[in-house]
Amino acid sequence: MNFDLLIVGAGPAGLSLALGLKDAGLKIGIIERQTRNEIAHPQFDGREIALTHHSMDLLKGLGLGDALAPEVSILAQARVEDGSSPYCLNFTPPAKSDEPLGFLIPNHAIRQALWDGVAACDNVTLLDGQGLSAIDTDAESAAVRTTGGATYTARLVVAADNRFSETRRLMGIGAAMHDFGRTMMVCRMEHEKPHHHVALEWFDYGQTVALLPCNGNVTSVVMTLPGHEHARNMALDETAFAREMERRLKHRCGPMKLVSERFGYPLVGVYAHRFVGQRFALAGDAAVGMHPVTAHGFNFGLLSQETLAREIVAAVKSGQDIGNPVGLARYERTHRLATLPLFLSTNAVATLFTDDSAPAKWARKLALRVSNHLPFFKQQVAGRLLAHRA
């Protein structure tokens, strides 16, 4: 079967790319290991996605505004704390702005809205229940073979599977991986004290905690711990777990109650050595898999979709090949410039603020205290979150 574009992976990056090209006149195929039923009915996975204003604009531009509206929880402010230090770093919208700092939406809700949009596209074919076993590209076309024995050809193949992308490996593209040696536990908890829609990133000693405000007196608790402590928390019954969370959070939320399943995710940052190859491109986590501390992983995934879709549409409009190396090189250059500085700085921050040695503790306190007295730095961070499309 022949396609113009083959996308490997029906996650948010792959689905948003297909949806963004619905009017480009292309025949698009999406290869996905999951079944259609699994894709069409995504289950709650504990992850709350922090979106910048630009990312929210992108999702609205894809026609998902109404579907996502009931799921949106605003981020009014954000605060960063270190251990038991009295100094904290506060991020707030500009004084004259009536907009929130950002937005939170459950991951499964975004996936549901994206799939519903893609399912209504006549130019997109889902090739579900299949993985890749081989990929071959030349100057004229790309061919992929699936685990089911099928062969598909296309003018361009985009890997949007995950940060451990097998498609990337099949193309011989390596990646820099930073394994933080920690596991991230996520769940929703109801609590007595109101959160006032303020997000918290707390680099405590021995643990890192993010509290993400959902609607009502509910918070998404994201706790990063060494593997053995994570396993112990996951094994506790609901009542014992709630008491443990109250203790670990120093009772800042008041009495708590678990209101969702608990999920665990290994903490590994990934940055591909190359984003493109012959008739091939990486998007989403397959290109850049971020540490969650800056909450930019999903935003970078949407950004890769926007940048790549722009190149593909430009090629179509000018009558060029969508797999032409000039356009792919431009995509790589643009996306690398947008992501590499924050990827490196995020890893540096995560490494420093999870180091509990005496010198690191001193450096952590100093960094937080100095940063909070740099208005320009804080304005730049807030501005990045608030920025809309031009």
Kinemage of the C-alpha trace (Angstrom):
@kinemage 1
@onewidth
@group {chain A} dominant
@subgroup {mainchain}
@vectorlist {calphas} color= white
{ca met a 1} P 0.000 0.000 0.000
{ca asn a 2} L 1.356 3.432 -0.951
{ca phe a 3} L 1.125 6.619 1.111
{ca asp a 4} L 2.475 10.123 0.892
{ca leu a 5} L 3.269 10.172 4.610
{ca leu a 6} L 3.651 7.344 7.109
{ca ile a 7} L 3.586 8.203 10.810
{ca val a 8} L 4.827 5.598 13.281
{ca gly a 9} L 3.022 6.043 16.581
{ca ala a 10} L -0.551 7.069 17.395
{ca gly a 11} L 0.367 9.043 20.490
{ca pro a 12} L -0.242 12.785 20.849
{ca ala a 13} L 2.678 13.790 18.572
{ca gly a 14} L 1.700 11.424 15.771
{ca leu a 15} L -2.010 12.156 15.956
{ca ser a 16} L -1.493 15.924 16.102
{ca leu a 17} L 0.780 15.781 13.040
{ca ala a 18} L -1.852 13.839 11.083
{ca leu a 19} L -4.584 16.232 12.205
{ca gly a 20} L -2.467 19.256 11.349
{ca leu a 21} L -2.136 17.956 7.773
{ca lys a 22} L -5.804 17.112 7.239
{ca asp a 23} L -6.177 19.798 4.565
{ca ala a 24} L -2.806 19.276 2.858
{ca gly a 25} L -4.146 16.818 0.277
{ca leu a 26} L -1.902 13.998 1.443
{ca lys a 27} L -2.628 10.309 1.879
{ca ile a 28} L -1.489 9.545 5.427
{ca gly a 29} L -1.019 6.231 7.221
{ca ile a 30} L -0.465 5.785 10.955
{ca ile a 31} L 1.242 2.594 12.140
{ca glu a 32} L 0.529 1.715 15.774
{ca arg a 33} L 1.097 -1.360 17.946
{ca gln a 34} L -2.092 -0.776 19.920
{ca thr a 35} L -5.460 -1.806 18.555
{ca arg a 36} L -7.968 0.709 17.244
{ca asn a 37} L -10.155 0.105 20.280
{ca glu a 38} L -7.289 0.927 22.647
{ca ile a 39} L -6.457 4.100 20.733
{ca ala a 40} L -10.099 5.171 20.529
{ca his a 41} L -10.639 4.712 24.280
{ca pro a 42} L -7.497 5.920 26.066
{ca gln a 43} L -7.467 5.200 29.774
{ca phe a 44} L -6.464 7.558 32.572
{ca asp a 45} L -2.699 7.181 33.066
{ca gly a 46} L -2.121 9.635 35.900
{ca arg a 47} L -0.307 12.212 33.799
{ca glu a 48} L -1.497 15.812 33.850
{ca ile a 49} L -0.041 17.803 30.956
{ca ala a 50} L 1.062 21.371 31.631
{ca leu a 51} L 0.447 23.458 28.532
{ca thr a 52} L 1.821 26.859 27.606
{ca his a 53} L -0.472 29.366 25.928
{ca his a 54} L 1.227 28.608 22.616
{ca ser a 55} L 0.469 24.894 22.969
{ca met a 56} L -3.126 25.646 23.898
{ca asp a 57} L -3.381 27.804 20.782
{ca leu a 58} L -2.031 24.902 18.710
{ca leu a 59} L -4.628 22.486 20.097
{ca lys a 60} L -7.398 24.998 19.479
{ca gly a 61} L -6.047 25.478 15.957
{ca leu a 62} L -6.466 21.742 15.447
{ca gly a 63} L -10.145 22.145 16.353
{ca leu a 64} L -9.923 20.632 19.852
{ca gly a 65} L -10.887 23.658 21.943
{ca asp a 66} L -14.484 22.636 22.684
{ca ala a 67} L -13.598 18.997 23.403
{ca leu a 68} L -10.862 19.942 25.875
{ca ala a 69} L -12.614 22.860 27.601
{ca pro a 70} L -14.311 20.746 30.335
{ca glu a 71} L -10.961 19.156 31.243
{ca val a 72} L -8.909 22.341 31.586
{ca ser a 73} L -7.577 23.411 34.973
{ca ile a 74} L -5.750 26.733 35.064
{ca leu a 75} L -2.290 27.360 36.486
{ca ala a 76} L -2.609 30.675 38.295
{ca gln a 77} L 0.909 30.649 39.759
{ca ala a 78} L 3.893 28.350 40.206
{ca arg a 79} L 6.308 28.053 43.105
{ca val a 80} L 9.680 26.323 43.443
{ca glu a 81} L 10.981 25.285 46.867
{ca asp a 82} L 14.182 23.609 48.038
{ca gly a 83} L 14.286 21.322 51.058
{ca ser a 84} L 13.336 23.183 54.216
{ca ser a 85} L 14.712 26.494 52.956
{ca pro a 86} L 12.464 29.541 53.602
{ca tyr a 87} L 13.429 30.904 50.192
{ca cys a 88} L 11.208 30.023 47.247
{ca leu a 89} L 11.005 31.039 43.622
{ca asn a 90} L 7.599 32.383 42.574
{ca phe a 91} L 6.265 32.709 39.036
{ca thr a 92} L 3.182 34.810 38.418
{ca pro a 93} L 1.616 36.367 35.314
{ca pro a 94} L 2.528 40.016 34.669
{ca ala a 95} L 0.630 42.436 36.879
{ca lys a 96} L -1.433 43.776 33.973
{ca ser a 97} L -2.268 40.319 32.579
{ca asp a 98} L -5.637 38.735 33.266
{ca glu a 99} L -4.500 35.389 31.829
{ca pro a 100} L -3.345 32.369 33.829
{ca leu a 101} L 0.278 31.267 33.760
{ca gly a 102} L -0.661 28.078 31.886
{ca phe a 103} L -3.099 25.174 31.762
{ca leu a 104} L -3.344 21.571 32.945
{ca ile a 105} L -5.179 18.869 30.973
{ca pro a 106} L -5.160 15.099 31.622
{ca asn a 107} L -3.079 13.223 29.068
{ca his a 108} L -5.851 10.754 28.251
{ca ala a 109} L -8.257 13.637 27.501
{ca ile a 110} L -5.811 15.109 24.980
{ca arg a 111} L -5.332 11.711 23.348
{ca gln a 112} L -9.101 11.209 23.162
{ca ala a 113} L -9.697 14.593 21.534
{ca leu a 114} L -6.867 14.051 19.048
{ca trp a 115} L -8.121 10.598 18.079
{ca asp a 116} L -11.681 11.849 17.613
{ca gly a 117} L -10.314 14.526 15.286
{ca val a 118} L -8.158 12.110 13.305
{ca ala a 119} L -10.948 9.514 13.052
{ca ala a 120} L -13.034 12.093 11.181
{ca cys a 121} L -10.293 12.669 8.563
{ca asp a 122} L -10.917 10.950 5.230
{ca asn a 123} L -7.240 11.119 4.243
{ca val a 124} L -5.878 9.206 7.267
{ca thr a 125} L -5.696 5.399 7.517
{ca leu a 126} L -4.928 3.721 10.843
{ca leu a 127} L -2.759 0.615 10.486
{ca asp a 128} L -3.266 -0.700 13.997
{ca gly a 129} L -1.970 -3.758 15.806
{ca gln a 130} L 1.357 -3.563 13.974
{ca gly a 131} L 4.926 -2.737 14.896
{ca leu a 132} L 7.892 -2.113 12.610
{ca ser a 133} L 10.396 -4.828 11.744
{ca ala a 134} L 12.393 -2.970 9.076
{ca ile a 135} L 12.670 0.367 7.314
{ca asp a 136} L 14.524 1.128 4.077
{ca thr a 137} L 14.879 4.514 2.437
{ca asp a 138} L 16.472 5.759 -0.780
{ca ala a 139} L 16.413 8.919 -2.852
{ca glu a 140} L 12.999 8.067 -4.303
{ca ser a 141} L 10.914 6.615 -1.465
{ca ala a 142} L 10.784 4.874 1.911
{ca ala a 143} L 9.511 1.358 2.580
{ca val a 144} L 8.587 -0.129 5.945
{ca arg a 145} L 7.823 -3.710 6.868
{ca thr a 146} L 5.649 -4.481 9.841
{ca thr a 147} L 5.633 -7.290 12.368
{ca gly a 148} L 2.456 -8.495 10.685
{ca gly a 149} L 4.282 -9.033 7.397
{ca ala a 150} L 2.821 -6.055 5.527
{ca thr a 151} L 4.913 -3.624 3.458
{ca tyr a 152} L 4.034 0.051 3.034
{ca thr a 153} L 5.756 2.749 1.004
{ca ala a 154} L 5.749 6.520 1.413
{ca arg a 155} L 7.547 9.669 0.383
{ca leu a 156} L 8.288 10.452 4.033
{ca val a 157} L 8.278 8.448 7.267
{ca val a 158} L 7.953 10.192 10.634
{ca ala a 159} L 8.768 8.366 13.874
{ca ala a 160} L 6.558 9.643 16.685
{ca asp a 161} L 6.479 6.508 18.811
{ca asn a 162} L 8.274 7.245 22.129
{ca arg a 163} L 11.573 8.290 23.688
{ca phe a 164} L 12.864 4.714 23.383
{ca ser a 165} L 11.868 4.716 19.703
{ca glu a 166} L 12.520 1.430 17.943
{ca thr a 167} L 11.977 3.209 14.625
{ca arg a 168} L 14.805 5.612 15.445
{ca arg a 169} L 17.037 2.631 16.197
{ca leu a 170} L 16.079 0.888 12.943
{ca met a 171} L 17.215 4.021 11.089
{ca gly a 172} L 20.581 3.868 12.865
{ca ile a 173} L 20.041 7.116 14.774
{ca gly a 174} L 21.374 7.100 18.311
{ca ala a 175} L 20.355 9.302 21.210
{ca ala a 176} L 21.913 10.834 24.300
{ca met a 177} L 20.133 9.322 27.294
{ca his a 178} L 20.285 10.585 30.859
{ca asp a 179} L 18.933 8.010 33.299
{ca phe a 180} L 18.233 9.849 36.538
{ca gly a 181} L 17.991 6.587 38.478
{ca arg a 182} L 14.576 7.509 39.826
{ca thr a 183} L 10.975 6.465 39.267
{ca met a 184} L 8.165 8.987 38.974
{ca met a 185} L 4.919 8.078 40.722
{ca val a 186} L 1.762 9.949 39.701
{ca cys a 187} L -1.762 9.879 41.091
{ca arg a 188} L -4.667 12.168 41.950
{ca met a 189} L -5.474 12.975 45.557
{ca glu a 190} L -8.325 14.865 47.149
{ca his a 191} L -7.432 17.082 50.112
{ca glu a 192} L -8.888 19.464 52.666
{ca lys a 193} L -6.904 22.640 52.076
{ca pro a 194} L -7.521 24.558 48.814
{ca his a 195} L -4.663 24.788 46.302
{ca his a 196} L -5.827 28.091 44.756
{ca his a 197} L -4.551 26.727 41.421
{ca val a 198} L -0.933 27.215 42.468
{ca ala a 199} L 1.528 24.576 41.214
{ca leu a 200} L 4.447 23.540 43.405
{ca glu a 201} L 7.814 22.050 42.459
{ca trp a 202} L 9.502 21.020 45.707
{ca phe a 203} L 13.060 19.691 45.620
{ca asp a 204} L 12.992 18.114 49.043
{ca tyr a 205} L 15.876 16.065 50.397
{ca gly a 206} L 15.508 12.450 49.274
{ca gln a 207} L 12.466 13.180 47.110
{ca thr a 208} L 11.201 15.575 44.474
{ca val a 209} L 7.522 16.503 44.566
{ca ala a 210} L 5.310 18.321 42.080
{ca leu a 211} L 1.773 19.279 43.098
{ca leu a 212} L -0.349 20.125 40.074
{ca pro a 213} L -3.754 21.712 40.794
{ca cys a 214} L -6.750 20.006 39.206
{ca asn a 215} L -10.315 21.320 39.379
{ca gly a 216} L -11.878 21.186 42.841
{ca asn a 217} L -9.820 20.272 45.888
{ca val a 218} L -7.910 17.693 43.872
{ca thr a 219} L -4.200 17.670 43.122
{ca ser a 220} L -2.086 15.538 40.850
{ca val a 221} L 0.780 14.354 43.035
{ca val a 222} L 4.018 13.652 41.161
{ca met a 223} L 6.665 12.133 43.413
{ca thr a 224} L 10.131 11.107 42.269
{ca leu a 225} L 11.900 8.553 44.454
{ca pro a 226} L 14.579 5.849 44.328
{ca gly a 227} L 13.180 2.541 43.072
{ca his a 228} L 12.894 0.762 46.422
{ca glu a 229} L 10.975 3.647 48.038
{ca his a 230} L 8.700 3.923 45.019
{ca ala a 231} L 7.923 0.192 45.204
{ca arg a 232} L 7.078 0.471 48.903
{ca asn a 233} L 4.663 3.358 48.297
{ca met a 234} L 2.975 1.521 45.436
{ca ala a 235} L 2.425 -1.516 47.689
{ca leu a 236} L 0.637 0.414 50.456
{ca asp a 237} L -3.142 0.136 50.725
{ca glu a 238} L -5.113 3.326 49.989
{ca thr a 239} L -5.447 4.435 53.619
{ca ala a 240} L -1.796 3.833 54.474
{ca phe a 241} L -0.749 5.506 51.234
{ca ala a 242} L -2.778 8.630 52.056
{ca arg a 243} L -1.165 8.874 55.486
{ca glu a 244} L 2.273 8.413 53.909
{ca met a 245} L 1.611 11.214 51.415
{ca glu a 246} L 0.443 13.515 54.207
{ca arg a 247} L 3.688 12.819 56.067
{ca arg a 248} L 5.908 13.259 53.021
{ca leu a 249} L 4.143 16.518 52.123
{ca lys a 250} L 4.471 17.758 55.726
{ca his a 251} L 0.665 18.054 55.922
{ca arg a 252} L 0.647 21.125 53.668
{ca cys a 253} L -2.527 19.880 51.931
{ca gly a 254} L -4.307 18.733 55.099
{ca pro a 255} L -6.010 15.308 55.242
{ca met a 256} L -5.716 13.513 51.897
{ca lys a 257} L -7.543 10.737 50.059
{ca leu a 258} L -6.419 8.746 47.011
{ca val a 259} L -8.959 9.185 44.198
{ca ser a 260} L -7.200 7.460 41.298
{ca glu a 261} L -4.893 4.596 40.484
{ca arg a 262} L -1.158 5.033 41.071
{ca phe a 263} L 1.223 4.886 38.111
{ca gly a 264} L 5.006 4.663 37.864
{ca tyr a 265} L 7.275 5.899 35.073
{ca pro a 266} L 11.086 5.610 34.810
{ca leu a 267} L 12.819 8.975 34.692
{ca val a 268} L 15.004 9.111 31.575
{ca gly a 269} L 15.825 12.161 29.467
{ca val a 270} L 16.497 11.564 25.743
{ca tyr a 271} L 17.866 13.739 22.945
{ca ala a 272} L 18.337 12.200 19.497
{ca his a 273} L 21.711 12.678 17.790
{ca arg a 274} L 19.866 13.592 14.612
{ca phe a 275} L 16.241 14.544 13.978
{ca val a 276} L 16.183 13.606 10.294
{ca gly a 277} L 17.522 11.075 7.821
{ca gln a 278} L 16.869 10.181 4.206
{ca arg a 279} L 13.083 10.556 3.794
{ca phe a 280} L 12.788 10.296 7.561
{ca ala a 281} L 12.114 12.584 10.528
{ca leu a 282} L 11.701 12.269 14.296
{ca ala a 283} L 8.940 14.055 16.193
{ca gly a 284} L 7.695 14.220 19.769
{ca asp a 285} L 9.517 12.186 22.414
{ca ala a 286} L 11.346 10.212 19.712
{ca ala a 287} L 13.287 13.433 19.059
{ca val a 288} L 13.324 15.031 22.524
{ca gly a 289} L 12.222 13.295 25.724
{ca met a 290} L 12.361 15.842 28.548
{ca his a 291} L 12.749 15.495 32.309
{ca pro a 292} L 9.328 16.650 33.617
{ca val a 293} L 10.720 19.313 35.971
{ca thr a 294} L 10.094 22.155 33.488
{ca ala a 295} L 6.886 20.574 32.122
{ca his a 296} L 7.999 21.195 28.538
{ca gly a 297} L 7.994 17.647 27.159
{ca phe a 298} L 4.515 17.689 25.650
{ca asn a 299} L 4.928 21.314 24.578
{ca phe a 300} L 8.056 20.361 22.628
{ca gly a 301} L 6.120 17.484 21.081
{ca leu a 302} L 3.482 19.882 19.795
{ca leu a 303} L 6.182 22.268 18.651
{ca ser a 304} L 7.834 19.522 16.584
{ca gln a 305} L 4.488 18.785 14.967
{ca glu a 306} L 3.924 22.442 14.159
{ca thr a 307} L 7.413 22.934 12.716
{ca leu a 308} L 7.395 19.750 10.643
{ca ala a 309} L 3.839 20.287 9.393
{ca arg a 310} L 4.814 23.790 8.274
{ca glu a 311} L 7.655 22.375 6.165
{ca ile a 312} L 5.431 19.674 4.674
{ca val a 313} L 2.647 22.119 3.791
{ca ala a 314} L 5.161 24.529 2.256
{ca ala a 315} L 6.521 21.703 0.091
{ca val a 316} L 3.025 20.736 -1.071
{ca lys a 317} L 2.101 24.327 -1.929
{ca ser a 318} L 5.295 24.841 -3.934
{ca gly a 319} L 5.000 21.507 -5.735
{ca gln a 320} L 8.094 20.071 -4.063
{ca asp a 321} L 8.677 16.603 -2.645
{ca ile a 322} L 7.589 16.451 1.036
{ca gly a 323} L 10.663 14.318 1.723
{ca asn a 324} L 13.120 16.776 0.196
{ca pro a 325} L 16.334 17.064 2.247
{ca val a 326} L 16.320 20.864 2.296
{ca gly a 327} L 12.989 21.059 4.094
{ca leu a 328} L 13.941 18.274 6.502
{ca ala a 329} L 17.247 19.991 7.308
{ca arg a 330} L 15.382 23.219 8.011
{ca tyr a 331} L 13.019 21.366 10.346
{ca glu a 332} L 15.935 19.813 12.233
{ca arg a 333} L 17.769 23.108 12.574
{ca thr a 334} L 14.682 24.958 13.800
{ca his a 335} L 13.622 22.311 16.293
{ca arg a 336} L 17.142 21.840 17.647
{ca leu a 337} L 17.530 25.569 18.266
{ca ala a 338} L 14.158 25.586 20.069
{ca thr a 339} L 14.852 22.581 22.286
{ca leu a 340} L 18.539 21.982 22.974
{ca pro a 341} L 19.189 24.925 25.360
{ca leu a 342} L 16.237 24.025 27.582
{ca phe a 343} L 17.042 20.295 27.431
{ca leu a 344} L 20.579 20.898 28.676
{ca ser a 345} L 19.578 23.438 31.321
{ca thr a 346} L 16.745 21.207 32.555
{ca asn a 347} L 19.104 18.263 33.013
{ca ala a 348} L 21.559 20.506 34.856
{ca val a 349} L 18.842 21.801 37.193
{ca ala a 350} L 17.445 18.304 37.811
{ca thr a 351} L 20.923 16.967 38.559
{ca leu a 352} L 21.799 19.780 40.969
{ca phe a 353} L 18.467 19.825 42.780
{ca thr a 354} L 18.423 16.070 43.363
{ca asp a 355} L 21.962 16.038 44.767
{ca asp a 356} L 21.732 15.956 48.566
{ca ser a 357} L 25.453 16.401 49.274
{ca ala a 358} L 26.415 19.321 51.524
{ca pro a 359} L 27.988 21.426 48.712
{ca ala a 360} L 24.977 20.831 46.460
{ca lys a 361} L 22.531 21.820 49.205
{ca trp a 362} L 24.436 25.069 49.641
{ca ala a 363} L 24.416 25.693 45.864
{ca arg a 364} L 20.698 24.887 45.668
{ca lys a 365} L 19.815 27.422 48.342
{ca leu a 366} L 22.008 30.076 46.746
{ca ala a 367} L 20.572 29.467 43.255
{ca leu a 368} L 16.999 29.760 44.504
{ca arg a 369} L 17.669 32.869 46.563
{ca val a 370} L 19.513 34.653 43.749
{ca ser a 371} L 16.956 33.663 41.078
{ca asn a 372} L 14.080 35.053 43.113
{ca his a 373} L 15.786 38.454 43.083
{ca leu a 374} L 16.232 38.537 39.311
{ca pro a 375} L 13.016 40.089 37.919
{ca phe a 376} L 14.248 39.779 34.309
{ca phe a 377} L 14.807 36.015 34.679
{ca lys a 378} L 11.363 35.494 36.192
{ca gln a 379} L 9.728 37.655 33.515
{ca gln a 380} L 11.453 35.620 30.798
{ca val a 381} L 10.187 32.322 32.243
{ca ala a 382} L 6.650 33.642 32.676
{ca gly a 383} L 6.755 35.185 29.214
{ca arg a 384} L 7.729 31.843 27.689
{ca leu a 385} L 4.693 30.233 29.281
{ca leu a 386} L 2.329 33.053 28.319
{ca ala a 387} L 3.506 33.562 24.736
{ca his a 388} L 0.910 33.067 22.009
{ca arg a 389} L 1.412 32.381 18.355
{ca ala a 390} L 2.430 35.339 16.260
